[in-house]
């Protein structure tokens, strides 16, 4: 496989996998292009390489910056904006985990807490709702705490722990 074919295959695959970490295909493709790039890229370079519109590129770059995994980079003498992404895979995973917790897990924990805290009117259906939503709340809160602990640990600890888990 030649470079161009491998590059396209990687970007396409990473784009398809984007939904697993909570982003759309175009966002994942932009991030993957920046990830394998040897230099920061302008919006025009991203648009041309991925064959996507300016609006789509702009919107997705903003979202990737909101996630904290893409940053603008100033290049002296250039008027265009250039973009780069986190190149350390473990640091990238930390950013994604933190953002998913903030955007997805924490709101669910709050809703489950609210729902499981309703007034118990003594009926079987209310007791069951309270019991099950409290159990889900506790599970989600524990999972979030574990994820936060993992992402706040030293990178070497994370790698060693994952390798032990896999073996």
C-alpha positions as CSV (number, residue, x, y, z in Angstrom):
1,X,0.0,0.0,0.0
2,X,1.4,3.4,-1.0
3,X,1.3,6.5,1.3
4,X,-1.8,8.2,-0.3
5,X,-3.9,5.0,-0.1
6,X,-2.8,4.4,3.5
7,X,-3.5,8.0,4.5
8,X,-7.0,7.9,2.9
9,X,-7.7,4.5,4.6
10,X,-6.6,5.8,8.0
11,X,-8.6,9.1,7.7
12,X,-11.7,7.2,6.5
13,X,-11.5,4.6,9.3
14,X,-10.8,7.2,12.0
15,X,-13.8,9.2,10.7
16,X,-16.0,6.1,11.0
17,X,-14.8,5.5,14.5
18,X,-15.5,9.1,15.6
19,X,-19.0,8.2,16.7
20,X,-17.4,5.9,19.3
21,X,-15.9,8.8,21.1
22,X,-18.8,11.1,20.6
23,X,-18.0,13.2,17.5
24,X,-19.2,13.2,13.9
25,X,-17.4,11.8,10.9
26,X,-16.1,15.1,9.6
27,X,-14.7,16.1,13.0
28,X,-12.9,12.8,13.3
29,X,-11.5,13.1,9.8
30,X,-10.2,16.6,10.4
31,X,-8.6,15.5,13.6
32,X,-7.0,12.4,11.9
33,X,-5.6,14.5,9.1
34,X,-4.0,16.9,11.6
35,X,-2.8,14.0,13.7
36,X,-0.8,12.5,10.8
37,X,0.3,15.9,9.4
38,X,4.0,16.9,9.8
39,X,3.0,20.5,10.0
40,X,0.0,22.7,11.0
41,X,-2.6,23.0,8.3
42,X,-4.7,25.9,7.1
43,X,-8.4,25.6,6.8
44,X,-8.0,25.7,3.0
45,X,-5.6,22.7,3.1
46,X,-8.0,20.8,5.3
47,X,-10.9,21.6,3.0
48,X,-8.9,20.5,-0.1
49,X,-7.5,17.3,1.3
50,X,-10.8,16.1,2.8
51,X,-13.1,17.6,0.0
52,X,-15.4,19.3,2.5
53,X,-17.0,22.7,2.5
54,X,-15.6,25.8,4.3
55,X,-18.6,25.9,6.6
56,X,-18.3,22.3,7.5
57,X,-14.6,22.7,8.1
58,X,-15.0,25.8,10.2
59,X,-17.8,24.5,12.3
60,X,-15.9,21.2,13.0
61,X,-12.6,22.9,13.8
62,X,-14.4,25.1,16.3
63,X,-15.9,22.0,17.9
64,X,-12.5,20.2,18.0
65,X,-11.1,23.3,19.7
66,X,-13.9,23.3,22.2
67,X,-13.0,19.6,23.0
68,X,-9.4,20.9,23.6
69,X,-7.8,18.5,21.0
70,X,-7.2,21.0,18.2
71,X,-5.4,24.3,18.6
72,X,-4.7,27.3,16.4
73,X,-1.1,27.9,15.7
74,X,0.4,31.2,14.6
75,X,2.9,31.1,11.8
76,X,5.0,34.3,11.5
77,X,4.3,36.2,8.3
78,X,1.1,34.2,7.5
79,X,-2.3,35.8,7.6
80,X,-4.2,32.5,7.5
81,X,-5.0,30.5,10.6
82,X,-3.3,27.2,11.0
83,X,-4.4,24.2,13.1
84,X,-2.7,21.3,14.8
85,X,-3.8,18.5,17.1
86,X,-2.5,16.7,20.1
87,X,0.1,14.2,18.9
88,X,0.5,12.2,22.1
89,X,-2.1,9.4,21.9
90,X,-2.4,9.0,25.6
91,X,-2.9,12.8,26.1
92,X,-5.5,12.7,23.3
93,X,-7.3,9.9,25.1
94,X,-7.3,12.0,28.3
95,X,-8.9,15.0,26.5
96,X,-11.5,12.8,24.9
97,X,-12.4,11.0,28.2
98,X,-12.6,14.3,30.2
99,X,-14.8,15.9,27.5
100,X,-17.1,12.9,27.3
101,X,-17.5,12.9,31.0
102,X,-18.3,16.6,31.0
103,X,-20.7,16.5,28.1
104,X,-22.4,13.1,28.6
105,X,-21.8,11.3,31.9
106,X,-22.1,14.2,34.3
107,X,-25.5,15.4,32.9
108,X,-26.8,11.8,33.1
109,X,-25.6,11.5,36.7
110,X,-27.5,14.7,37.6
111,X,-30.7,13.5,35.9
112,X,-30.5,10.1,37.6
113,X,-29.9,11.8,41.0
114,X,-33.0,14.0,40.5
115,X,-35.2,11.2,39.3
116,X,-34.1,8.8,42.1
117,X,-34.8,11.5,44.7
118,X,-38.5,11.8,44.0
119,X,-40.9,11.6,46.8
120,X,-41.8,8.0,47.7
121,X,-45.5,7.8,47.6
122,X,-45.4,4.2,48.8
123,X,-46.6,2.6,45.5
124,X,-44.7,-0.3,44.0
125,X,-44.0,1.6,40.7
126,X,-42.5,4.6,42.5
127,X,-40.3,2.3,44.7
128,X,-39.1,0.5,41.6
129,X,-38.3,3.7,39.8
130,X,-36.4,5.0,42.8
131,X,-34.5,1.7,43.3
132,X,-33.5,1.3,39.6
133,X,-32.6,4.9,38.9
134,X,-30.6,5.1,42.2
135,X,-28.7,1.9,41.1
136,X,-28.0,3.4,37.7
137,X,-26.9,6.7,39.4
138,X,-24.5,4.9,41.7
139,X,-23.1,2.9,38.8
140,X,-22.6,6.0,36.5
141,X,-21.1,8.0,39.4
142,X,-18.6,5.1,40.1
143,X,-17.7,4.7,36.5
144,X,-17.2,8.5,36.1
145,X,-15.0,8.6,39.2
146,X,-12.9,5.7,37.9
147,X,-12.5,7.3,34.5
148,X,-11.5,10.6,36.2
149,X,-8.9,8.7,38.3
150,X,-7.5,7.0,35.2
151,X,-7.2,10.2,33.1
152,X,-5.6,12.1,36.0
153,X,-2.9,9.5,36.5
154,X,0.6,9.7,35.0
155,X,0.8,8.5,31.4
156,X,3.3,5.7,32.3
157,X,0.9,4.4,34.9
158,X,-2.0,4.3,32.4
159,X,0.1,2.5,29.8
160,X,1.4,-0.1,32.3
161,X,-2.1,-0.6,33.8
162,X,-3.7,-1.2,30.4
163,X,-1.0,-3.6,29.3
164,X,-1.4,-5.6,32.6
165,X,-5.2,-5.6,31.9
166,X,-4.7,-6.9,28.3
167,X,-2.3,-9.6,29.3
